[in-house]
């Protein structure tokens, strides 16, 4: 999966505008980033990385850190 595909997936789950996130985007600046979104992202990514846990995503500071886990 390319970085662009990863970003598109994250944008889709967060329901933000396409191409609005970069790897450097700080999650605390994204209004949609909350515990429900983290859970939704975990469920969505479980097919790609079954070992991914809620806490792993919760501890991320940037979109790039999420991309590294995918």
N, CA and C atoms as an extended XYZ file, in Angstrom:
210
Properties=species:S:1:pos:R:3:atomname:S:1:resname:S:1:resid:I:1 pbc="F F F"
N         0.853       -1.170        0.000 N   UNK     1
C         0.000        0.000        0.000 CA  UNK     1
C         0.901        1.236        0.000 C   UNK     1
N         0.615        2.158       -0.906 N   UNK     2
C         1.422        3.374       -1.003 CA  UNK     2
C         1.032        4.370        0.086 C   UNK     2
N         1.882        5.337        0.296 N   UNK     3
C         1.579        6.379        1.279 CA  UNK     3
C         0.309        7.125        0.891 C   UNK     3
N         0.138        7.394       -0.381 N   UNK     4
C        -1.070        8.081       -0.851 CA  UNK     4
C        -2.314        7.269       -0.516 C   UNK     4
N        -2.259        5.972       -0.726 N   UNK     5
C        -3.396        5.108       -0.406 CA  UNK     5
C        -3.675        5.102        1.101 C   UNK     5
N        -2.620        5.098        1.887 N   UNK     6
C        -2.778        5.128        3.342 CA  UNK     6
C        -3.443        6.433        3.777 C   UNK     6
N        -2.980        7.544        3.223 N   UNK     7
C        -3.564        8.841        3.556 CA  UNK     7
C        -5.033        8.903        3.147 C   UNK     7
N        -5.348        8.368        1.969 N   UNK     8
C        -6.734        8.351        1.502 CA  UNK     8
C        -7.616        7.534        2.443 C   UNK     8
N        -7.107        6.412        2.913 N   UNK     9
C        -7.854        5.566        3.839 CA  UNK     9
C        -8.117        6.304        5.158 C   UNK     9
N        -7.093        6.948        5.679 N   UNK    10
C        -7.235        7.694        6.928 CA  UNK    10
C        -8.226        8.846        6.745 C   UNK    10
N        -8.124        9.550        5.632 N   UNK    11
C        -9.060       10.649        5.343 CA  UNK    11
C       -10.492       10.144        5.253 C   UNK    11
N       -10.656        8.993        4.647 N   UNK    12
C       -12.000        8.411        4.522 CA  UNK    12
C       -12.591        8.085        5.898 C   UNK    12
N       -11.803        7.458        6.745 N   UNK    13
C       -12.290        7.092        8.078 CA  UNK    13
C       -12.572        8.345        8.911 C   UNK    13
N       -11.706        9.337        8.810 N   UNK    14
C       -11.894       10.572        9.571 CA  UNK    14
C       -12.970       11.468        8.965 C   UNK    14
N       -13.368       11.137        7.740 N   UNK    15
C       -14.376       11.939        7.021 CA  UNK    15
C       -13.939       13.389        6.871 C   UNK    15
N       -12.692       13.538        6.414 N   UNK    16
C       -12.171       14.871        6.116 CA  UNK    16
C       -12.019       15.014        4.607 C   UNK    16
N       -11.790       16.235        4.178 N   UNK    17
C       -11.643       16.526        2.762 CA  UNK    17
C       -10.489       15.735        2.154 C   UNK    17
N       -10.669       15.192        0.952 N   UNK    18
C        -9.559       14.498        0.283 CA  UNK    18
C        -8.348       15.424        0.145 C   UNK    18
N        -7.185       14.840        0.297 N   UNK    19
C        -5.905       15.547        0.187 CA  UNK    19
C        -5.712       16.619        1.259 C   UNK    19
N        -6.425       16.495        2.376 N   UNK    20
C        -6.279       17.488        3.445 CA  UNK    20
C        -5.258       17.063        4.494 C   UNK    20
N        -4.842       15.804        4.468 N   UNK    21
C        -3.873       15.310        5.441 CA  UNK    21
C        -2.541       15.022        4.770 C   UNK    21
N        -1.476       15.227        5.527 N   UNK    22
C        -0.139       14.815        5.110 CA  UNK    22
C         0.451       13.986        6.243 C   UNK    22
N         1.578       13.406        5.991 N   UNK    23
C         2.224       12.624        7.053 CA  UNK    23
C         2.616       13.513        8.238 C   UNK    23
N         2.797       14.788        7.996 N   UNK    24
C         3.202       15.718        9.055 CA  UNK    24
C         2.029       16.303        9.830 C   UNK    24
N         0.806       16.014        9.400 N   UNK    25
C        -0.368       16.557       10.083 CA  UNK    25
C        -0.410       16.057       11.521 C   UNK    25
N        -0.492       16.983       12.453 N   UNK    26
C        -0.598       16.618       13.865 CA  UNK    26
C        -2.055       16.287       14.169 C   UNK    26
N        -2.274       15.143       14.750 N   UNK    27
C        -3.628       14.661       15.000 CA  UNK    27
C        -4.413       15.567       15.945 C   UNK    27
N        -3.733       16.224       16.861 N   UNK    28
C        -4.447       17.104       17.789 CA  UNK    28
C        -4.994       18.359       17.102 C   UNK    28
N        -4.632       18.572       15.841 N   UNK    29
C        -5.167       19.699       15.071 CA  UNK    29
C        -6.346       19.285       14.194 C   UNK    29
N        -6.629       17.983       14.165 N   UNK    30
C        -7.730       17.474       13.345 CA  UNK    30
C        -8.964       17.353       14.238 C   UNK    30
N        -9.946       18.170       13.962 N   UNK    31
C       -11.148       18.237       14.802 CA  UNK    31
C       -11.843       16.883       14.918 C   UNK    31
N       -11.792       16.092       13.862 N   UNK    32
C       -12.482       14.803       13.837 CA  UNK    32
C       -11.769       13.706       14.618 C   UNK    32
N       -10.555       13.960       15.087 N   UNK    33
C        -9.767       12.947       15.795 CA  UNK    33
C       -10.273       12.820       17.220 C   UNK    33
N       -10.973       11.729       17.498 N   UNK    34
C       -11.472       11.460       18.845 CA  UNK    34
C       -11.490        9.957       19.069 C   UNK    34
N       -11.912        9.520       20.239 N   UNK    35
C       -11.844        8.096       20.576 CA  UNK    35
C       -12.733        7.245       19.663 C   UNK    35
N       -13.865        7.747       19.245 N   UNK    36
C       -14.725        6.986       18.339 CA  UNK    36
C       -14.064        6.813       16.972 C   UNK    36
N       -13.407        7.851       16.511 N   UNK    37
C       -12.691        7.773       15.241 CA  UNK    37
C       -11.516        6.810       15.339 C   UNK    37
N       -10.825        6.840       16.460 N   UNK    38
C        -9.706        5.915       16.656 CA  UNK    38
C       -10.212        4.478       16.598 C   UNK    38
N       -11.320        4.214       17.236 N   UNK    39
C       -11.911        2.874       17.217 CA  UNK    39
C       -12.313        2.482       15.796 C   UNK    39
N       -12.918        3.399       15.068 N   UNK    40
C       -13.308        3.127       13.677 CA  UNK    40
C       -12.086        2.832       12.820 C   UNK    40
N       -11.029        3.586       13.042 N   UNK    41
C        -9.796        3.366       12.294 CA  UNK    41
C        -9.186        2.019       12.643 C   UNK    41
N        -9.214        1.658       13.908 N   UNK    42
C        -8.683        0.359       14.325 CA  UNK    42
C        -9.444       -0.776       13.636 C   UNK    42
N       -10.750       -0.682       13.618 N   UNK    43
C       -11.568       -1.719       12.970 CA  UNK    43
C       -11.224       -1.799       11.488 C   UNK    43
N       -11.124       -0.658       10.853 N   UNK    44
C       -10.831       -0.609        9.417 CA  UNK    44
C        -9.448       -1.165        9.105 C   UNK    44
N        -8.482       -0.873        9.965 N   UNK    45
C        -7.107       -1.302        9.716 CA  UNK    45
C        -6.824       -2.720       10.185 C   UNK    45
N        -7.734       -3.315       10.925 N   UNK    46
C        -7.499       -4.659       11.451 CA  UNK    46
C        -7.319       -5.695       10.347 C   UNK    46
N        -7.879       -5.444        9.181 N   UNK    47
C        -7.683       -6.364        8.051 CA  UNK    47
C        -6.251       -6.287        7.521 C   UNK    47
N        -5.632       -5.134        7.696 N   UNK    48
C        -4.267       -4.932        7.207 CA  UNK    48
C        -3.253       -5.316        8.272 C   UNK    48
N        -3.519       -4.897        9.495 N   UNK    49
C        -2.619       -5.171       10.616 CA  UNK    49
C        -3.449       -5.665       11.798 C   UNK    49
N        -3.658       -6.982       11.883 N   UNK    50
C        -4.508       -7.523       12.951 CA  UNK    50
C        -3.972       -7.285       14.364 C   UNK    50
N        -2.700       -6.977       14.501 N   UNK    51
C        -2.107       -6.753       15.820 CA  UNK    51
C        -2.268       -5.308       16.311 C   UNK    51
N        -2.806       -4.440       15.475 N   UNK    52
C        -2.961       -3.033       15.822 CA  UNK    52
C        -3.998       -2.873       16.933 C   UNK    52
N        -3.619       -2.144       17.952 N   UNK    53
C        -4.501       -1.948       19.111 CA  UNK    53
C        -4.934       -0.484       19.209 C   UNK    53
N        -6.044       -0.282       19.884 N   UNK    54
C        -6.565        1.058       20.120 CA  UNK    54
C        -5.491        1.951       20.724 C   UNK    54
N        -4.797        1.431       21.732 N   UNK    55
C        -3.768        2.221       22.422 CA  UNK    55
C        -2.635        2.639       21.486 C   UNK    55
N        -2.312        1.770       20.511 N   UNK    56
C        -1.271        2.113       19.541 CA  UNK    56
C        -1.670        3.371       18.765 C   UNK    56
N        -2.926        3.405       18.303 N   UNK    57
C        -3.412        4.560       17.560 CA  UNK    57
C        -3.570        5.776       18.469 C   UNK    57
N        -4.051        5.552       19.673 N   UNK    58
C        -4.271        6.639       20.621 CA  UNK    58
C        -2.973        7.384       20.924 C   UNK    58
N        -1.867        6.669       20.937 N   UNK    59
C        -0.573        7.264       21.258 CA  UNK    59
C         0.070        8.003       20.086 C   UNK    59
N        -0.503        7.901       18.907 N   UNK    60
C         0.060        8.571       17.733 CA  UNK    60
C        -0.109       10.081       17.846 C   UNK    60
N         0.906       10.798       17.393 N   UNK    61
C         0.853       12.257       17.377 CA  UNK    61
C         0.629       12.813       15.976 C   UNK    61
N         1.061       12.057       14.957 N   UNK    62
C         0.935       12.530       13.580 CA  UNK    62
C         0.301       11.460       12.696 C   UNK    62
N        -0.187       11.898       11.565 N   UNK    63
C        -0.748       10.976       10.586 CA  UNK    63
C         0.350       10.029       10.098 C   UNK    63
N         1.564       10.518        9.985 N   UNK    64
C         2.682        9.686        9.540 CA  UNK    64
C         2.929        8.496       10.446 C   UNK    64
N         2.709        8.677       11.738 N   UNK    65
C         2.878        7.563       12.675 CA  UNK    65
C         1.825        6.479       12.419 C   UNK    65
N         0.637        6.897       12.050 N   UNK    66
C        -0.405        5.910       11.700 CA  UNK    66
C         0.005        5.196       10.422 C   UNK    66
N         0.491        5.943        9.443 N   UNK    67
C         0.913        5.353        8.164 CA  UNK    67
C         1.971        4.277        8.386 C   UNK    67
N         2.882        4.512        9.321 N   UNK    68
C         3.936        3.538        9.605 CA  UNK    68
C         3.369        2.232       10.150 C   UNK    68
N         2.216        2.286       10.821 N   UNK    69
C         1.612        1.083       11.395 CA  UNK    69
C         0.817        0.274       10.376 C   UNK    69
N         0.484        0.913        9.284 N   UNK    70
C        -0.339        0.224        8.280 CA  UNK    70
C         0.546       -0.668        7.439 C   UNK    70
